[in-house]
Amino acid sequence: MKSIVKHSVFALMAAAAAFAAQAQETFPSRAISMVVPFPPGGVADVTGRPTAIALEKVFKQPVTVSNRPGAGGAVGNAAVANARPDGYTVLMALSSISVIPEADKLFNRKPAYTLDQLAPIALISADPVILVVHPSLPVKTVKDIIALSRKQPGELSYSSSGVYGALHMPMEMFLHAAQLKMRHVPTTGGGPAITQLLGGHVTMTAGGPAAITSHVNAGKLRTIVSWGGERHPNYKDVPTFKEQGYDIEYYIWAGMFVPVATPEPVVKALRDGVRKAVSDAEFKDQMAKVNSPVKYLDAPEFAKYWDADARRLAAVVKVVGKVGQ
Amino acid sequence: MIETFNSLMMGFSVAFQPQVLMYAFFGCIIGTLVGMMPGLGPLAGISLLLPATFGLNPIIAIVLLAGVYYGAMYGGSTTSILMRIPGEAASVMTCVDGYAMTQQGRAGPALAIAAIGSFVAGTLGVIGLMLMAPTLASFALRFGPPEYTALLLMGLFVLAYMSGGSMLKTLAMAVLGLLLGMIGIDVMSGYTRFSFDIVELGDGVGIVPVAVGLFGISEILLTAGQADPPKVQQPTLRQLVPTKADLKLSVGPIMRGSVLGFLIGIIPGSAHIISSFVSYGIERRLSKHPERFGNGAIEGVAGPESANNAAATGAFVPMLALGIPTGPVTAVMLAAIMVHGILPGPMLIQQQPDLFWGFVASMYVGNVVLLVLNLPMVGLFVNLLRIPYAYLYPCILAFCILGCYSVSNSTMDVWIMLVMGGVGYILRKFGFDLAPVALGLVLGPMLELSLRQSLAMSGGDYMIFLQRPIAVTMLVLGLVLLGLALKPLIFKSKDWRSSVGLDENID
């Protein structure tokens, strides 16, 4: 027993010494840890893992995915925001990254992190969400929904992934734009939100294309309208809100971030690495299979994209305010 | 029927391919090991393996992950029985009577019955899955928030009969569990409650660190505090085999646990934990000698262990028939097959018959593998008890900390576990039973969520619970149970507790 302990202590010390020596060399000289702030199996995870595999090929260093779920992504986001800024801890975050600090502000909480603690590396994917209804609901278009909702004010209901969550925001955008009121049934994630709709316990929800495809094909859900700027390639017949005259747009996107104090050469190495990784054929194939086509933007463009998105979401949070007041 | 048989034969031809067979075996072993590690449950196990499955074909991927899942359900009972440390959350109930049996030198029969019960439940579950997946799946969908609320209320009423101690102490502990469950972000409004600006508490307190702390760490502390260290057990071969009486007592609980666990398992939500609680409560209600529960009743091992295995199988029904995950474990498995371009959903069974039937057949094989693997291992596991406590307990403590940390890579979880260990130590010194704390912590947040979801659906109208047939049925059943629980309090008639002198001095 004692000798095992002794050996492992020695091995650890040797490994630590090796790391210290290698750290002087060019980035990356050791394993990179990619923090996914959600449980395995979700959008961030199925985007993060293929990205990590593709990055491994580029960097010739291991890229390990580490799930740090909790508080709607706040735990993992905060962990990277406060991590050592050496580029060896990167974050695969979802669009909710911009909502959490706003919600903290709303409730006068000490923020878990602020957006200026994080620097964008690249946008990996962006999926518009699509409004789906239970097939028993006699509506086919946005106009039908609005008419029905006006006839029975407050009777229609929708499920979401959680209050201020990724599927709550787009519904509030729509309800505010159309001046409607509906009952909101928050759940604990995107999956449960769709289950509630399939069981007919609510009348509609906003769903990601990947999550709804099989149910739409089987006729268990009916698509109405999409939050995208243009029509989704897999849903050519689903109109967008913009076509219907509503100026609203919403995407669930996944992007990579590092702590803001990360040195410029390291950031550049990561940007170059991700650029090569996303053009990897196997990576594209993987992403297509999970129904989440690659939408790559390099840091400068992604920063603009992120900024516009964060302002849009902050506005929604302000409109929604504190729920129940 | 013939069609089912032919499809199943086709499935077996897939499952018996050497490569598939090998991965099923491999998955079962990993699962058993993961299940035995305190705190490390099936979710952690299959998430660690997920990236490795990307390079495999989808049938092998799902067979491997499923093997880990139900393997963990088997393995979870081992440390519960031997050390009073739940290997994974659904084995909390097994700690109570399983460990009592170990203290009486009957660890062998307890482990054997847990393995046999798991095998029967797993096999019955696969038969249920095979014959009724599509029918049951649409039934599961009808379980909306009101039905879930009613189910959970029924679970709480069962609680009234759960512990061996006084009603007052039981209820006090249940309230402690419910209060712990209040911590975290309020699902309806987004307010954080009792989190003291600690981000990690936003999602509330997890059941794993609490259960490992309350049951496991407290046990280590109690043993360390004894003046004379407990005698190291030297089990003989005779003591390993369950007696005829053991088997006879276990048949009923295993069968009931299997059916109950399967039915609860198909309902979306983390139901396998509830299934083991409910099974324990029912077995105690039905027993002619309820006073034996908590003091090494073999039914208290057989029922819950069968129920959690059947629930694990039941969880595959909505996953395969509808493409709906019932919990995080099935969500990861869906992700694993989606990566291969297979769309899970209502069309899966028709479009991918070799996947579905190969999977079903591999589960028959897997259950046999686990039984063959686990029964001979009983002797080996029991030998762990021969290790002197001075060596054994520090190792267990290290494993507890490792397992707890690895669930979501959070040091906060480790602190929660250690604090709960201290709390559990003090409470047990004062003779409180800790199982209701775990139950309250599991049921409280679920009940709050589903109750408030129901009211959000109805716009605040409580009539929603009386307008839905499934909910009404369960509520009436629950009220009958509550009435039975209250009867001795109101009529001052003699409860079984007082008739056996259990009301006072426990432990």
Interface residues (C-beta under 8 A of the other chain):
Chain A: M1 P39 P40 G41 G42 D45 V46 R49 P50 I53 V65 S66 N67 R68 P69 G70 A71 G72 A74 V75 A78 A103 L106 F107 R109 K110 A112 G154 E155 S157 G162 V163 Y164 R183 H184 V185 P186 T187 T188 G191 P192 I194 T195 Q196 L198 G199 G200 H201 V202 A210 T213 S214 H215 N217 A218 K220 Q286 K289 V290 N291 K322 V323 G324
Chain B: L43 I46 S47 L50 P51 F54 L141 R142 F143 G144 P145 G184 I185 V187 M188 S189 G190 Y191 T192 D197 V199 E200 G202 D203 P268 L322 G323 I324 P325 P328 A331 V332 M333 L334 A335 M338 V339 H340 G341 L343 P344 G345 P346 M347 L348 Y391 S408 N409 S410 L449 Q453 A456 M457 G459
